[in-house]
């Protein structure tokens, strides 16, 4: 199965904090609650294009 790389960025400060791979069939936009070291708290992270 083919996968593609995604970068997750903090929706508050825009820092790129996490990398993940998803199936190419996956089209929905990922949003995950993750810890942001810059904001020093858990924030919503969304994938970049
Ligand atoms: Zn942040």
mmCIF file of the protein (N, C-alpha, C, O) and its ligand, coordinates in Angstrom:
data_MODEL
# 
_entry.id   MODEL 
# 
loop_
_entity.id 
_entity.type 
_entity.pdbx_number_of_molecules 
1 polymer     1 
2 non-polymer 1 
# 
_entity_poly.entity_id                      1 
_entity_poly.type                           'polypeptide(L)' 
_entity_poly.nstd_linkage                   no 
_entity_poly.nstd_monomer                   no 
_entity_poly.pdbx_seq_one_letter_code       
;(UNK)(UNK)(UNK)(UNK)(UNK)(UNK)(UNK)(UNK)(UNK)(UNK)(UNK)(UNK)(UNK)(UNK)(UNK)(UNK)
(UNK)(UNK)(UNK)(UNK)(UNK)(UNK)(UNK)(UNK)(UNK)(UNK)(UNK)(UNK)(UNK)(UNK)(UNK)(UNK)
(UNK)(UNK)(UNK)(UNK)(UNK)(UNK)(UNK)(UNK)(UNK)(UNK)(UNK)(UNK)(UNK)(UNK)(UNK)(UNK)
(UNK)
;
_entity_poly.pdbx_seq_one_letter_code_can   XXXXXXXXXXXXXXXXXXXXXXXXXXXXXXXXXXXXXXXXXXXXXXXXX 
_entity_poly.pdbx_strand_id                 A 
# 
loop_
_entity_poly_seq.entity_id 
_entity_poly_seq.num 
_entity_poly_seq.mon_id 
_entity_poly_seq.hetero 
1 1  UNK n 
1 2  UNK n 
1 3  UNK n 
1 4  UNK n 
1 5  UNK n 
1 6  UNK n 
1 7  UNK n 
1 8  UNK n 
1 9  UNK n 
1 10 UNK n 
1 11 UNK n 
1 12 UNK n 
1 13 UNK n 
1 14 UNK n 
1 15 UNK n 
1 16 UNK n 
1 17 UNK n 
1 18 UNK n 
1 19 UNK n 
1 20 UNK n 
1 21 UNK n 
1 22 UNK n 
1 23 UNK n 
1 24 UNK n 
1 25 UNK n 
1 26 UNK n 
1 27 UNK n 
1 28 UNK n 
1 29 UNK n 
1 30 UNK n 
1 31 UNK n 
1 32 UNK n 
1 33 UNK n 
1 34 UNK n 
1 35 UNK n 
1 36 UNK n 
1 37 UNK n 
1 38 UNK n 
1 39 UNK n 
1 40 UNK n 
1 41 UNK n 
1 42 UNK n 
1 43 UNK n 
1 44 UNK n 
1 45 UNK n 
1 46 UNK n 
1 47 UNK n 
1 48 UNK n 
1 49 UNK n 
# 
loop_
_struct_asym.id 
_struct_asym.entity_id 
A 1 
B 2 
# 
loop_
_chem_comp.id 
_chem_comp.type 
_chem_comp.mon_nstd_flag 
UNK 'L-peptide linking' . 
ZN  non-polymer         . 
# 
_pdbx_entity_nonpoly.entity_id   2 
_pdbx_entity_nonpoly.name        ? 
_pdbx_entity_nonpoly.comp_id     ZN 
# 
_pdbx_nonpoly_scheme.asym_id         B 
_pdbx_nonpoly_scheme.entity_id       2 
_pdbx_nonpoly_scheme.mon_id          ZN 
_pdbx_nonpoly_scheme.ndb_seq_num     1 
_pdbx_nonpoly_scheme.pdb_seq_num     101 
_pdbx_nonpoly_scheme.auth_seq_num    101 
_pdbx_nonpoly_scheme.pdb_mon_id      ZN 
_pdbx_nonpoly_scheme.auth_mon_id     ZN 
_pdbx_nonpoly_scheme.pdb_strand_id   A 
_pdbx_nonpoly_scheme.pdb_ins_code    . 
# 
loop_
_atom_site.group_PDB 
_atom_site.id 
_atom_site.type_symbol 
_atom_site.label_atom_id 
_atom_site.label_alt_id 
_atom_site.label_comp_id 
_atom_site.label_asym_id 
_atom_site.label_entity_id 
_atom_site.label_seq_id 
_atom_site.pdbx_PDB_ins_code 
_atom_site.Cartn_x 
_atom_site.Cartn_y 
_atom_site.Cartn_z 
_atom_site.occupancy 
_atom_site.B_iso_or_equiv 
_atom_site.pdbx_formal_charge 
_atom_site.auth_seq_id 
_atom_site.auth_comp_id 
_atom_site.auth_asym_id 
_atom_site.auth_atom_id 
_atom_site.pdbx_PDB_model_num 
ATOM   1   N  N  . UNK A 1 1  ? 0.859  -1.205 0.000  1.00 0.00 ? 1   UNK A N  1 
ATOM   2   C  CA . UNK A 1 1  ? 0.000  0.000  0.000  1.00 0.00 ? 1   UNK A CA 1 
ATOM   3   C  C  . UNK A 1 1  ? 0.887  1.245  0.000  1.00 0.00 ? 1   UNK A C  1 
ATOM   4   O  O  . UNK A 1 1  ? 1.876  1.318  0.729  1.00 0.00 ? 1   UNK A O  1 
ATOM   5   N  N  . UNK A 1 2  ? 0.524  2.199  -0.812 1.00 0.00 ? 2   UNK A N  1 
ATOM   6   C  CA . UNK A 1 2  ? 1.315  3.432  -0.893 1.00 0.00 ? 2   UNK A CA 1 
ATOM   7   C  C  . UNK A 1 2  ? 0.981  4.364  0.272  1.00 0.00 ? 2   UNK A C  1 
ATOM   8   O  O  . UNK A 1 2  ? -0.159 4.463  0.725  1.00 0.00 ? 2   UNK A O  1 
ATOM   9   N  N  . UNK A 1 3  ? 2.011  5.025  0.719  1.00 0.00 ? 3   UNK A N  1 
ATOM   10  C  CA . UNK A 1 3  ? 1.803  5.998  1.787  1.00 0.00 ? 3   UNK A CA 1 
ATOM   11  C  C  . UNK A 1 3  ? 2.440  7.318  1.394  1.00 0.00 ? 3   UNK A C  1 
ATOM   12  O  O  . UNK A 1 3  ? 3.300  7.363  0.514  1.00 0.00 ? 3   UNK A O  1 
ATOM   13  N  N  . UNK A 1 4  ? 2.028  8.363  2.028  1.00 0.00 ? 4   UNK A N  1 
ATOM   14  C  CA . UNK A 1 4  ? 2.680  9.652  1.823  1.00 0.00 ? 4   UNK A CA 1 
ATOM   15  C  C  . UNK A 1 4  ? 2.944  10.330 3.154  1.00 0.00 ? 4   UNK A C  1 
ATOM   16  O  O  . UNK A 1 4  ? 2.246  10.115 4.145  1.00 0.00 ? 4   UNK A O  1 
ATOM   17  N  N  . UNK A 1 5  ? 3.975  11.155 3.137  1.00 0.00 ? 5   UNK A N  1 
ATOM   18  C  CA . UNK A 1 5  ? 4.379  11.827 4.369  1.00 0.00 ? 5   UNK A CA 1 
ATOM   19  C  C  . UNK A 1 5  ? 3.525  13.060 4.605  1.00 0.00 ? 5   UNK A C  1 
ATOM   20  O  O  . UNK A 1 5  ? 3.165  13.794 3.685  1.00 0.00 ? 5   UNK A O  1 
ATOM   21  N  N  . UNK A 1 6  ? 3.221  13.251 5.865  1.00 0.00 ? 6   UNK A N  1 
ATOM   22  C  CA . UNK A 1 6  ? 2.467  14.430 6.269  1.00 0.00 ? 6   UNK A CA 1 
ATOM   23  C  C  . UNK A 1 6  ? 3.232  15.111 7.379  1.00 0.00 ? 6   UNK A C  1 
ATOM   24  O  O  . UNK A 1 6  ? 3.851  14.458 8.219  1.00 0.00 ? 6   UNK A O  1 
ATOM   25  N  N  . UNK A 1 7  ? 3.183  16.414 7.375  1.00 0.00 ? 7   UNK A N  1 
ATOM   26  C  CA . UNK A 1 7  ? 3.751  17.170 8.484  1.00 0.00 ? 7   UNK A CA 1 
ATOM   27  C  C  . UNK A 1 7  ? 2.603  17.807 9.236  1.00 0.00 ? 7   UNK A C  1 
ATOM   28  O  O  . UNK A 1 7  ? 1.710  18.421 8.652  1.00 0.00 ? 7   UNK A O  1 
ATOM   29  N  N  . UNK A 1 8  ? 2.649  17.646 10.539 1.00 0.00 ? 8   UNK A N  1 
ATOM   30  C  CA . UNK A 1 8  ? 1.613  18.242 11.373 1.00 0.00 ? 8   UNK A CA 1 
ATOM   31  C  C  . UNK A 1 8  ? 2.128  19.532 11.991 1.00 0.00 ? 8   UNK A C  1 
ATOM   32  O  O  . UNK A 1 8  ? 3.204  19.562 12.587 1.00 0.00 ? 8   UNK A O  1 
ATOM   33  N  N  . UNK A 1 9  ? 1.358  20.581 11.844 1.00 0.00 ? 9   UNK A N  1 
ATOM   34  C  CA . UNK A 1 9  ? 1.776  21.855 12.436 1.00 0.00 ? 9   UNK A CA 1 
ATOM   35  C  C  . UNK A 1 9  ? 0.774  22.314 13.473 1.00 0.00 ? 9   UNK A C  1 
ATOM   36  O  O  . UNK A 1 9  ? -0.425 22.049 13.384 1.00 0.00 ? 9   UNK A O  1 
ATOM   37  N  N  . UNK A 1 10 ? 1.310  23.011 14.459 1.00 0.00 ? 10  UNK A N  1 
ATOM   38  C  CA . UNK A 1 10 ? 0.489  23.576 15.520 1.00 0.00 ? 10  UNK A CA 1 
ATOM   39  C  C  . UNK A 1 10 ? -0.447 24.625 14.927 1.00 0.00 ? 10  UNK A C  1 
ATOM   40  O  O  . UNK A 1 10 ? -0.006 25.515 14.201 1.00 0.00 ? 10  UNK A O  1 
ATOM   41  N  N  . UNK A 1 11 ? -1.729 24.520 15.234 1.00 0.00 ? 11  UNK A N  1 
ATOM   42  C  CA . UNK A 1 11 ? -2.690 25.470 14.679 1.00 0.00 ? 11  UNK A CA 1 
ATOM   43  C  C  . UNK A 1 11 ? -2.619 26.826 15.391 1.00 0.00 ? 11  UNK A C  1 
ATOM   44  O  O  . UNK A 1 11 ? -3.205 27.801 14.920 1.00 0.00 ? 11  UNK A O  1 
ATOM   45  N  N  . UNK A 1 12 ? -1.913 26.893 16.511 1.00 0.00 ? 12  UNK A N  1 
ATOM   46  C  CA . UNK A 1 12 ? -1.780 28.163 17.242 1.00 0.00 ? 12  UNK A CA 1 
ATOM   47  C  C  . UNK A 1 12 ? -0.574 28.958 16.724 1.00 0.00 ? 12  UNK A C  1 
ATOM   48  O  O  . UNK A 1 12 ? -0.716 30.102 16.291 1.00 0.00 ? 12  UNK A O  1 
ATOM   49  N  N  . UNK A 1 13 ? 0.624  28.332 16.775 1.00 0.00 ? 13  UNK A N  1 
ATOM   50  C  CA . UNK A 1 13 ? 1.842  29.073 16.432 1.00 0.00 ? 13  UNK A CA 1 
ATOM   51  C  C  . UNK A 1 13 ? 2.415  28.665 15.075 1.00 0.00 ? 13  UNK A C  1 
ATOM   52  O  O  . UNK A 1 13 ? 3.310  29.337 14.563 1.00 0.00 ? 13  UNK A O  1 
ATOM   53  N  N  . UNK A 1 14 ? 1.918  27.582 14.488 1.00 0.00 ? 14  UNK A N  1 
ATOM   54  C  CA . UNK A 1 14 ? 2.362  27.183 13.159 1.00 0.00 ? 14  UNK A CA 1 
ATOM   55  C  C  . UNK A 1 14 ? 3.648  26.393 13.110 1.00 0.00 ? 14  UNK A C  1 
ATOM   56  O  O  . UNK A 1 14 ? 4.143  26.090 12.025 1.00 0.00 ? 14  UNK A O  1 
ATOM   57  N  N  . UNK A 1 15 ? 4.204  26.050 14.270 1.00 0.00 ? 15  UNK A N  1 
ATOM   58  C  CA . UNK A 1 15 ? 5.430  25.245 14.311 1.00 0.00 ? 15  UNK A CA 1 
ATOM   59  C  C  . UNK A 1 15 ? 5.164  23.837 13.801 1.00 0.00 ? 15  UNK A C  1 
ATOM   60  O  O  . UNK A 1 15 ? 4.138  23.236 14.119 1.00 0.00 ? 15  UNK A O  1 
ATOM   61  N  N  . UNK A 1 16 ? 6.095  23.313 13.009 1.00 0.00 ? 16  UNK A N  1 
ATOM   62  C  CA . UNK A 1 16 ? 5.973  21.940 12.523 1.00 0.00 ? 16  UNK A CA 1 
ATOM   63  C  C  . UNK A 1 16 ? 6.560  21.002 13.561 1.00 0.00 ? 16  UNK A C  1 
ATOM   64  O  O  . UNK A 1 16 ? 7.777  20.951 13.740 1.00 0.00 ? 16  UNK A O  1 
ATOM   65  N  N  . UNK A 1 17 ? 5.720  20.277 14.230 1.00 0.00 ? 17  UNK A N  1 
ATOM   66  C  CA . UNK A 1 17 ? 6.172  19.479 15.369 1.00 0.00 ? 17  UNK A CA 1 
ATOM   67  C  C  . UNK A 1 17 ? 6.218  17.985 15.103 1.00 0.00 ? 17  UNK A C  1 
ATOM   68  O  O  . UNK A 1 17 ? 7.019  17.287 15.726 1.00 0.00 ? 17  UNK A O  1 
ATOM   69  N  N  . UNK A 1 18 ? 5.405  17.474 14.219 1.00 0.00 ? 18  UNK A N  1 
ATOM   70  C  CA . UNK A 1 18 ? 5.302  16.023 14.060 1.00 0.00 ? 18  UNK A CA 1 
ATOM   71  C  C  . UNK A 1 18 ? 5.238  15.640 12.594 1.00 0.00 ? 18  UNK A C  1 
ATOM   72  O  O  . UNK A 1 18 ? 4.694  16.356 11.754 1.00 0.00 ? 18  UNK A O  1 
ATOM   73  N  N  . UNK A 1 19 ? 5.821  14.475 12.322 1.00 0.00 ? 19  UNK A N  1 
ATOM   74  C  CA . UNK A 1 19 ? 5.727  13.894 10.981 1.00 0.00 ? 19  UNK A CA 1 
ATOM   75  C  C  . UNK A 1 19 ? 4.974  12.586 11.095 1.00 0.00 ? 19  UNK A C  1 
ATOM   76  O  O  . UNK A 1 19 ? 5.111  11.861 12.080 1.00 0.00 ? 19  UNK A O  1 
ATOM   77  N  N  . UNK A 1 20 ? 4.198  12.297 10.107 1.00 0.00 ? 20  UNK A N  1 
ATOM   78  C  CA . UNK A 1 20 ? 3.465  11.044 10.107 1.00 0.00 ? 20  UNK A CA 1 
ATOM   79  C  C  . UNK A 1 20 ? 3.295  10.582 8.668  1.00 0.00 ? 20  UNK A C  1 
ATOM   80  O  O  . UNK A 1 20 ? 3.449  11.366 7.732  1.00 0.00 ? 20  UNK A O  1 
ATOM   81  N  N  . UNK A 1 21 ? 2.984  9.331  8.502  1.00 0.00 ? 21  UNK A N  1 
ATOM   82  C  CA . UNK A 1 21 ? 2.690  8.823  7.164  1.00 0.00 ? 21  UNK A CA 1 
ATOM   83  C  C  . UNK A 1 21 ? 1.264  8.298  7.142  1.00 0.00 ? 21  UNK A C  1 
ATOM   84  O  O  . UNK A 1 21 ? 0.812  7.659  8.091  1.00 0.00 ? 21  UNK A O  1 
ATOM   85  N  N  . UNK A 1 22 ? 0.578  8.566  6.076  1.00 0.00 ? 22  UNK A N  1 
ATOM   86  C  CA . UNK A 1 22 ? -0.798 8.107  5.931  1.00 0.00 ? 22  UNK A CA 1 
ATOM   87  C  C  . UNK A 1 22 ? -0.963 7.404  4.586  1.00 0.00 ? 22  UNK A C  1 
ATOM   88  O  O  . UNK A 1 22 ? -0.172 7.607  3.665  1.00 0.00 ? 22  UNK A O  1 
ATOM   89  N  N  . UNK A 1 23 ? -1.965 6.605  4.492  1.00 0.00 ? 23  UNK A N  1 
ATOM   90  C  CA . UNK A 1 23 ? -2.306 5.962  3.235  1.00 0.00 ? 23  UNK A CA 1 
ATOM   91  C  C  . UNK A 1 23 ? -2.692 7.016  2.202  1.00 0.00 ? 23  UNK A C  1 
ATOM   92  O  O  . UNK A 1 23 ? -3.309 8.027  2.536  1.00 0.00 ? 23  UNK A O  1 
ATOM   93  N  N  . UNK A 1 24 ? -2.324 6.773  0.947  1.00 0.00 ? 24  UNK A N  1 
ATOM   94  C  CA . UNK A 1 24 ? -2.677 7.740  -0.099 1.00 0.00 ? 24  UNK A CA 1 
ATOM   95  C  C  . UNK A 1 24 ? -4.171 7.819  -0.332 1.00 0.00 ? 24  UNK A C  1 
ATOM   96  O  O  . UNK A 1 24 ? -4.676 8.787  -0.901 1.00 0.00 ? 24  UNK A O  1 
ATOM   97  N  N  . UNK A 1 25 ? -4.872 6.788  0.114  1.00 0.00 ? 25  UNK A N  1 
ATOM   98  C  CA . UNK A 1 25 ? -6.328 6.828  -0.019 1.00 0.00 ? 25  UNK A CA 1 
ATOM   99  C  C  . UNK A 1 25 ? -6.959 7.752  1.011  1.00 0.00 ? 25  UNK A C  1 
ATOM   100 O  O  . UNK A 1 25 ? -8.117 8.156  0.905  1.00 0.00 ? 25  UNK A O  1 
ATOM   101 N  N  . UNK A 1 26 ? -6.146 8.068  2.011  1.00 0.00 ? 26  UNK A N  1 
ATOM   102 C  CA . UNK A 1 26 ? -6.640 8.938  3.070  1.00 0.00 ? 26  UNK A CA 1 
ATOM   103 C  C  . UNK A 1 26 ? -6.697 10.371 2.553  1.00 0.00 ? 26  UNK A C  1 
ATOM   104 O  O  . UNK A 1 26 ? -5.657 10.955 2.247  1.00 0.00 ? 26  UNK A O  1 
ATOM   105 N  N  . UNK A 1 27 ? -7.877 10.939 2.451  1.00 0.00 ? 27  UNK A N  1 
ATOM   106 C  CA . UNK A 1 27 ? -8.010 12.279 1.880  1.00 0.00 ? 27  UNK A CA 1 
ATOM   107 C  C  . UNK A 1 27 ? -8.472 13.311 2.905  1.00 0.00 ? 27  UNK A C  1 
ATOM   108 O  O  . UNK A 1 27 ? -8.261 14.510 2.722  1.00 0.00 ? 27  UNK A O  1 
ATOM   109 N  N  . UNK A 1 28 ? -9.097 12.848 3.975  1.00 0.00 ? 28  UNK A N  1 
ATOM   110 C  CA . UNK A 1 28 ? -9.567 13.789 4.994  1.00 0.00 ? 28  UNK A CA 1 
ATOM   111 C  C  . UNK A 1 28 ? -8.382 14.478 5.652  1.00 0.00 ? 28  UNK A C  1 
ATOM   112 O  O  . UNK A 1 28 ? -7.303 13.897 5.766  1.00 0.00 ? 28  UNK A O  1 
ATOM   113 N  N  . UNK A 1 29 ? -8.582 15.693 6.077  1.00 0.00 ? 29  UNK A N  1 
ATOM   114 C  CA . UNK A 1 29 ? -7.519 16.452 6.710  1.00 0.00 ? 29  UNK A CA 1 
ATOM   115 C  C  . UNK A 1 29 ? -7.352 15.989 8.150  1.00 0.00 ? 29  UNK A C  1 
ATOM   116 O  O  . UNK A 1 29 ? -8.299 15.923 8.933  1.00 0.00 ? 29  UNK A O  1 
ATOM   117 N  N  . UNK A 1 30 ? -6.090 15.671 8.459  1.00 0.00 ? 30  UNK A N  1 
ATOM   118 C  CA . UNK A 1 30 ? -5.808 15.183 9.804  1.00 0.00 ? 30  UNK A CA 1 
ATOM   119 C  C  . UNK A 1 30 ? -5.784 16.329 10.810 1.00 0.00 ? 30  UNK A C  1 
ATOM   120 O  O  . UNK A 1 30 ? -5.174 17.369 10.563 1.00 0.00 ? 30  UNK A O  1 
ATOM   121 N  N  . UNK A 1 31 ? -6.430 16.136 11.909 1.00 0.00 ? 31  UNK A N  1 
ATOM   122 C  CA . UNK A 1 31 ? -6.244 17.049 13.032 1.00 0.00 ? 31  UNK A CA 1 
ATOM   123 C  C  . UNK A 1 31 ? -6.070 16.212 14.292 1.00 0.00 ? 31  UNK A C  1 
ATOM   124 O  O  . UNK A 1 31 ? -6.891 15.348 14.600 1.00 0.00 ? 31  UNK A O  1 
ATOM   125 N  N  . UNK A 1 32 ? -5.014 16.477 14.997 1.00 0.00 ? 32  UNK A N  1 
ATOM   126 C  CA . UNK A 1 32 ? -4.686 15.711 16.194 1.00 0.00 ? 32  UNK A CA 1 
ATOM   127 C  C  . UNK A 1 32 ? -4.305 16.658 17.313 1.00 0.00 ? 32  UNK A C  1 
ATOM   128 O  O  . UNK A 1 32 ? -3.698 17.705 17.089 1.00 0.00 ? 32  UNK A O  1 
ATOM   129 N  N  . UNK A 1 33 ? -4.668 16.273 18.508 1.00 0.00 ? 33  UNK A N  1 
ATOM   130 C  CA . UNK A 1 33 ? -4.238 17.060 19.649 1.00 0.00 ? 33  UNK A CA 1 
ATOM   131 C  C  . UNK A 1 33 ? -2.890 16.532 20.108 1.00 0.00 ? 33  UNK A C  1 
ATOM   132 O  O  . UNK A 1 33 ? -2.759 15.376 20.509 1.00 0.00 ? 33  UNK A O  1 
ATOM   133 N  N  . UNK A 1 34 ? -1.876 17.414 20.041 1.00 0.00 ? 34  UNK A N  1 
ATOM   134 C  CA . UNK A 1 34 ? -0.506 17.026 20.371 1.00 0.00 ? 34  UNK A CA 1 
ATOM   135 C  C  . UNK A 1 34 ? 0.123  18.109 21.224 1.00 0.00 ? 34  UNK A C  1 
ATOM   136 O  O  . UNK A 1 34 ? -0.330 19.252 21.279 1.00 0.00 ? 34  UNK A O  1 
ATOM   137 N  N  . UNK A 1 35 ? 1.199  17.687 21.890 1.00 0.00 ? 35  UNK A N  1 
ATOM   138 C  CA . UNK A 1 35 ? 1.927  18.651 22.705 1.00 0.00 ? 35  UNK A CA 1 
ATOM   139 C  C  . UNK A 1 35 ? 2.799  19.537 21.823 1.00 0.00 ? 35  UNK A C  1 
ATOM   140 O  O  . UNK A 1 35 ? 3.550  19.035 20.987 1.00 0.00 ? 35  UNK A O  1 
ATOM   141 N  N  . UNK A 1 36 ? 2.705  20.844 22.004 1.00 0.00 ? 36  UNK A N  1 
ATOM   142 C  CA . UNK A 1 36 ? 3.549  21.780 21.277 1.00 0.00 ? 36  UNK A CA 1 
ATOM   143 C  C  . UNK A 1 36 ? 4.577  22.368 22.236 1.00 0.00 ? 36  UNK A C  1 
ATOM   144 O  O  . UNK A 1 36 ? 4.203  23.030 23.204 1.00 0.00 ? 36  UNK A O  1 
ATOM   145 N  N  . UNK A 1 37 ? 5.873  22.136 21.984 1.00 0.00 ? 37  UNK A N  1 
ATOM   146 C  CA . UNK A 1 37 ? 6.901  22.657 22.893 1.00 0.00 ? 37  UNK A CA 1 
ATOM   147 C  C  . UNK A 1 37 ? 6.954  24.177 22.914 1.00 0.00 ? 37  UNK A C  1 
ATOM   148 O  O  . UNK A 1 37 ? 7.339  24.773 23.920 1.00 0.00 ? 37  UNK A O  1 
ATOM   149 N  N  . UNK A 1 38 ? 6.572  24.801 21.817 1.00 0.00 ? 38  UNK A N  1 
ATOM   150 C  CA . UNK A 1 38 ? 6.609  26.263 21.767 1.00 0.00 ? 38  UNK A CA 1 
ATOM   151 C  C  . UNK A 1 38 ? 5.480  26.879 22.598 1.00 0.00 ? 38  UNK A C  1 
ATOM   152 O  O  . UNK A 1 38 ? 5.694  27.825 23.355 1.00 0.00 ? 38  UNK A O  1 
ATOM   153 N  N  . UNK A 1 39 ? 4.287  26.328 22.442 1.00 0.00 ? 39  UNK A N  1 
ATOM   154 C  CA . UNK A 1 39 ? 3.150  26.804 23.239 1.00 0.00 ? 39  UNK A CA 1 
ATOM   155 C  C  . UNK A 1 39 ? 3.186  26.221 24.655 1.00 0.00 ? 39  UNK A C  1 
ATOM   156 O  O  . UNK A 1 39 ? 2.507  26.712 25.557 1.00 0.00 ? 39  UNK A O  1 
ATOM   157 N  N  . UNK A 1 40 ? 3.988  25.166 24.835 1.00 0.00 ? 40  UNK A N  1 
ATOM   158 C  CA . UNK A 1 40 ? 4.124  24.468 26.110 1.00 0.00 ? 40  UNK A CA 1 
ATOM   159 C  C  . UNK A 1 40 ? 2.789  23.949 26.637 1.00 0.00 ? 40  UNK A C  1 
ATOM   160 O  O  . UNK A 1 40 ? 2.514  23.980 27.837 1.00 0.00 ? 40  UNK A O  1 
ATOM   161 N  N  . UNK A 1 41 ? 1.980  23.479 25.712 1.00 0.00 ? 41  UNK A N  1 
ATOM   162 C  CA . UNK A 1 41 ? 0.722  22.831 26.082 1.00 0.00 ? 41  UNK A CA 1 
ATOM   163 C  C  . UNK A 1 41 ? 0.214  22.015 24.897 1.00 0.00 ? 41  UNK A C  1 
ATOM   164 O  O  . UNK A 1 41 ? 0.763  22.087 23.798 1.00 0.00 ? 41  UNK A O  1 
ATOM   165 N  N  . UNK A 1 42 ? -0.830 21.247 25.134 1.00 0.00 ? 42  UNK A N  1 
ATOM   166 C  CA . UNK A 1 42 ? -1.437 20.490 24.054 1.00 0.00 ? 42  UNK A CA 1 
ATOM   167 C  C  . UNK A 1 42 ? -2.294 21.412 23.204 1.00 0.00 ? 42  UNK A C  1 
ATOM   168 O  O  . UNK A 1 42 ? -3.148 22.139 23.713 1.00 0.00 ? 42  UNK A O  1 
ATOM   169 N  N  . UNK A 1 43 ? -2.054 21.370 21.925 1.00 0.00 ? 43  UNK A N  1 
ATOM   170 C  CA . UNK A 1 43 ? -2.827 22.192 20.998 1.00 0.00 ? 43  UNK A CA 1 
ATOM   171 C  C  . UNK A 1 43 ? -3.283 21.313 19.840 1.00 0.00 ? 43  UNK A C  1 
ATOM   172 O  O  . UNK A 1 43 ? -2.821 20.182 19.685 1.00 0.00 ? 43  UNK A O  1 
ATOM   173 N  N  . UNK A 1 44 ? -4.174 21.833 19.048 1.00 0.00 ? 44  UNK A N  1 
ATOM   174 C  CA . UNK A 1 44 ? -4.623 21.135 17.857 1.00 0.00 ? 44  UNK A CA 1 
ATOM   175 C  C  . UNK A 1 44 ? -3.558 21.253 16.769 1.00 0.00 ? 44  UNK A C  1 
ATOM   176 O  O  . UNK A 1 44 ? -3.099 22.350 16.451 1.00 0.00 ? 44  UNK A O  1 
ATOM   177 N  N  . UNK A 1 45 ? -3.177 20.123 16.211 1.00 0.00 ? 45  UNK A N  1 
ATOM   178 C  CA . UNK A 1 45 ? -2.220 20.121 15.108 1.00 0.00 ? 45  UNK A CA 1 
ATOM   179 C  C  . UNK A 1 45 ? -2.927 19.659 13.856 1.00 0.00 ? 45  UNK A C  1 
ATOM   180 O  O  . UNK A 1 45 ? -3.696 18.699 13.888 1.00 0.00 ? 45  UNK A O  1 
ATOM   181 N  N  . UNK A 1 46 ? -2.671 20.334 12.757 1.00 0.00 ? 46  UNK A N  1 
ATOM   182 C  CA . UNK A 1 46 ? -3.260 19.901 11.498 1.00 0.00 ? 46  UNK A CA 1 
ATOM   183 C  C  . UNK A 1 46 ? -2.185 19.698 10.445 1.00 0.00 ? 46  UNK A C  1 
ATOM   184 O  O  . UNK A 1 46 ? -1.104 20.281 10.530 1.00 0.00 ? 46  UNK A O  1 
ATOM   185 N  N  . UNK A 1 47 ? -2.477 18.888 9.475  1.00 0.00 ? 47  UNK A N  1 
ATOM   186 C  CA . UNK A 1 47 ? -1.498 18.593 8.439  1.00 0.00 ? 47  UNK A CA 1 
ATOM   187 C  C  . UNK A 1 47 ? -1.304 19.798 7.525  1.00 0.00 ? 47  UNK A C  1 
ATOM   188 O  O  . UNK A 1 47 ? -2.232 20.565 7.264  1.00 0.00 ? 47  UNK A O  1 
ATOM   189 N  N  . UNK A 1 48 ? -0.069 19.939 7.047  1.00 0.00 ? 48  UNK A N  1 
ATOM   190 C  CA . UNK A 1 48 ? 0.193  20.938 6.031  1.00 0.00 ? 48  UNK A CA 1 
ATOM   191 C  C  . UNK A 1 48 ? -0.213 20.323 4.691  1.00 0.00 ? 48  UNK A C  1 
ATOM   192 O  O  . UNK A 1 48 ? -0.534 19.136 4.634  1.00 0.00 ? 48  UNK A O  1 
ATOM   193 N  N  . UNK A 1 49 ? -0.204 21.105 3.620  1.00 0.00 ? 49  UNK A N  1 
ATOM   194 C  CA . UNK A 1 49 ? -0.648 20.608 2.332  1.00 0.00 ? 49  UNK A CA 1 
ATOM   195 C  C  . UNK A 1 49 ? 0.128  19.378 1.882  1.00 0.00 ? 49  UNK A C  1 
ATOM   196 O  O  . UNK A 1 49 ? -0.135 18.841 0.807  1.00 0.00 ? 49  UNK A O  1 
HETATM 197 ZN ZN . ZN  B 2 .  ? 2.299  25.892 19.122 1.00 0.00 ? 101 ZN  A ZN 1 
# 
